[in-house]
Amino acid sequence: MSDKKPFRFSLQSFNTASPKSWRELIGKTETLGYSTFFLADHILSAGPAMDSTYHPPQMLAAVPAIAMALQQTTTLRVGCRVFCNDYRNPVVLAKEAATMDYLSEGRLEFGIGAGWIRAEYDAIGLPFDEFPQRFERCAEFVHAYKAFMAGEALSIAGDFINWSGFSGIPAPAQRPWPPLMIGGGSRKILGFAGQEADIVSLNFNNRAGMLGPEGMNSGVADATAKKIQWVKDGAGSRFGELELEIGAYNTIVTDHQGPTAAAIGEALGMSADDILHHPHCLIGSVDYMCEELERRRETYGISYIAVLDDGENNMVEAFAPVVKRLAGK
């Protein structure tokens, strides 16, 4: 593909052993050259509800953790990958985002999605509507977010959002708005992301409401190429302006690539080759990872990579040689 975007890398954190270890993690993320530090947006920590989804539990609430990470850094971008649209009053979330960007002098990245973990909704007593309605609420918020960030008098009369009689204040430092990431794995939301986002986060199709083989199979190489076509269809002539982002959820720096990929594949009912070519997996030596990421950028146009830190895997340091070699190139 032509017009390659420079590589950017983010670290996404779910858990921390202590406040000190979390501050150290953020400091390392900035020092080691990562572009962004991301939180996820889940309310539940460990327990039967989240255990049933096979999703990592989340200790920290996203908004205050993002604010504190911005406060203790100077160049690192910070954000949420991605906020669940249903978990907050829309105007509260928009104002919080504008405030964090304003006070950090333009270092917020703002991600939004329609929500997907049914067990979490159930556990907190929040109705889990079918996807079309969750999508429509999310889409309406995206338009309202952009209007709020303009800093002008608001007059929005929608199916879900009705704002009038006030202006979007404070105006964020980044104009026209803090970069908007829209994440998802279905044709509908990825086509919409192509129309509206600055950054498109390619994810599994999580219609099952939990992680597992179905989700992994929805993210294999051919499926990812199809998703990017959906983004293109939505974006039209603006596709070249978009940044394509993906989570490398299985990132393992190892000299034992074959056996490691085979073990993961066996657990998921996939071959080692499927795992090695899976855009959400990155397994092998630093040299291999760098070559593979360049191949994936050439093939798919993906230039923004998130790796996950679970509080124990020390991914921030293990992956740092790849960041050092490729970031900005």
Protein Blocks (a to p, Z undefined) as FASTA:
>chain_A
ZZiacdddddddfbdfbfklmmmmmmmmmmnopabdcddddfbdcdfklmmnopacdfbd
fklmmmmmmmmpmkbccddddddfklpcfklmmmmmmmmmmmnnopaccdddebjalmlm
mmnopacddfklmmmmmmmmmmmmmmmmnopacddddfkbccehiacddddfbdcbdcdd
dddjbfklmmmmmmmmmbdcddddfknopacjklmmmmgmklmmmmmmmmmmmnmmmlmm
pccddddfbacddfblmlmmmmmmmmnopafklmmmmmkbccddfklmmmmmmmmmmmno
pabdcdddehlnommmmmmmmmmmmgoZZ
